[in-house]
């Protein structure tokens, strides 16, 4: 695990924090979940890795809100399977897809609850298609956020400038220099830096996140939870 490096010294004058979802709050899907989704789409068990590659190759326009749900899935189906709008297979694929992305890191959520209790404004900024966005908004932890911004709803994926503009708007237009952006993808962090935001490249270490959110040393993650999301 590499160290998380802030772009500015710690300070107690943060006005808002913008957080990515997957890889920060949300955990990565398990191998079993990928295999289940591939099976639903008609891929053989030994083709799960190839399915993942095809999934990501098609995902960007779906996340951006350009591709409809049935259009995204139709290009991933094999062995004669079809999933037209309103079909039971399309519904099953959507349910399985959302389930893959809704497991969360309890340590990170506890940190966010503590930060929220201090009055710090939190905003969620995620590259997510509309079905997943709806599912995340229904999560009980979503009440911690003063706003949620999803790529499919604004028509722009990170690291597009529009994504950061929308997140700042959702946060009440705080000064970028007093706003912390947290993401596990370096390209998104670098784009935020160009926008003038404070940044934290999150690499799975909740203590690094705690130092920026709470401005004090944090208890390290228990050993049983020491894997990066």
N, C-alpha and C positions, 0 to 999 in steps of 0.2 A: 504494500500500500504506500503510495506517495503522499507527501505532506500536502495539506491544503494551504495555499498561500494567499493571504489577503492582499489587495492592491493598495490599501491605505492602513495606517495604524488604527488600533482599536480606539473607539471614542464613544462617549455617552450621548452623542447628539444625533443619533439616527432618528429620522422622521418616519421611515417606512422600510419594510423589507419585502422584496419580490422573490418568490421561491418557485423553482421548477417543481414538477410533481415527480415523475418517474426518475428513480436514481437518487432522489433526495428524500421525499416523503414516501413514495411508493417503492416497493421492492420489485426486483426483476422477476419475470415469469419462471416457473420451474420447468425442467425438461419434460415432466409428465404433462404439464399444461400445453406445451408446444406440440407434443405428440397427440394429445386429444384433439387439438384444433386441426392438425394435419389430417388426422383420421376422418374427422367430419367433412373435410374438404375433398376426401377421396384419395389421399396420398398413402402410399404404403409405408409401413413402419420404418424401413431403412431409408426413406426419403425425407425424414423430418428436417434434416439440416437444409436440404434443397428447398423445402417448403419455407423455412425461415428466410432464406435468401430471397425467394420470390415475394414473400410477404413484405419485406422491407423495400424491395425495388418498386413496389406498387403503393406503398403507404403514404408518401409525401402528398400527392393530390387529395387523398382521403382525409389526412390530417388538416389540410388547408381548406377543406370544404368545397373543393372543386369536383371531386368524384363522388357520386351518389353511393350509398351503402351497397346496393346490389351490383353496381358497376365494379366496385372494388373487389367484391367476393367472386364475381363471375370470372375474372381473370385468374383466379387461384384454384378453381375447381378442376378435378381430374376424374377420369374413369366414368364419363358420361353423366356426372352429377350436374344438376342445375339448381339455381336458387333465385327464381324471379321474385319481384316484390310481393310480399304477403305470404310467401311459402314458409313452411315449417322449418326447412333447412336454413333459410336465411335468418330466421329468428334464432335458431340454435347456434349458428355461427356467431351472431352478434352477442348472445349471452356468454358464450365461451370466451370471446375476445375481451369483453368487459371484465370477466372474472379474472383474466390473466393480469390485469393492471390494477386491481383494487386492494391487493395486500399491502399493508403499510408498516412502516418501521415505528414501533411503539416508543422507542427512545427519542426519535426525532419529534414525534407528536407531543410527547411530554415537554420537550423544550419549547415547542411552539405554544403550548398552553401557558407555560410560565411567561413567555414573552408577551403573549396576548393579554395576560392579567396585568402587566405593567402599563398597558395602554398603547403599546407599539402597534402600528398599523401593518397588517400582513396582507399581501396580495399573492394569489396563485397565478402563475403564467406557464401554461403547458401547451405543447404541440399535441393536440388530441382531436379526433373526429367528433362529430356531434353526439353520437350515441354514448361514447365514453365520457364526454363532457357532461352530459345529463346525469350519468351514473355517479360521477365524482361530486357533482353539486348536491346529490342526495345523501352523501356520506355525512355521518354525524359530526365528524371533525371539520367539515367545511364551514361551520359557524365561526371558526377561529379567524376566518378571512373577511376583510372588509370588501373584497372584490375578487372575482375569479375571471380570468381571461384565457380563452381557448382559441387556438389557431383557426379551427373550423368556423368559429363565430365571427372572426375579424378578417378572414381571408388571407392570413399571412402566418407563416411558420417562423419561429426563431431560426436563424438569427436575423431575420428581416427587421429593419428599423421600426416598422409599424407595430411589431409585437411589443417593443419596449415603450413606445409612445402610449399604446393602449393600457399597458400595465401601470404606467405613471398616472394616467387619467383615472384609472380605477382606484389608485391610492390617494386621490385628491390633489394631484399635481405637486408632490413634495419636490424640493430641490434635488436634482440627480446626485449631487455630491453628498447629500445626506440620506441617500437611499442605497441600501445594500441589495445586490442581486446575487442569488445563490443558484448554481446549476452544476450538474455533473459533466456536462459536455463543454470542452474547452472552447470550441468555436462560438458557442453561445456566450460564454464568459468574455471572450475577447471582443465580441460585438458590443456587449454591455459596457465594457471599458471605453470603447470608442464613443459611446453615447454619454459618457461622463459619470456613470454609476460607480459606486464602490462595488467590489465583487469578491466572491468567494468561490473558487473552483472546488466543489464538494467531491471528496474522494472516499466517502463512507465513514468518516470520523466524526461522530456527534460532538466530541469535545471541541473540535475546531469550530463547529457551528455554534456551540454554546458560548464560546469566547466572544464571538461577534454579536450574538443576540443578547446575551445577558451581561456582558462586560465583566465577567468573573470566571475563575477556573471552574470547570465542571467535573463531575464524577464521570470516570471513563465508563464506556459500555461494558456490561458484564461479558465475561469470556464466551458464554454461550451464544452471544449476539454479535460476535466480533467479525463477522463477514460483511464485506461491502455489498450494498444493495445494487 
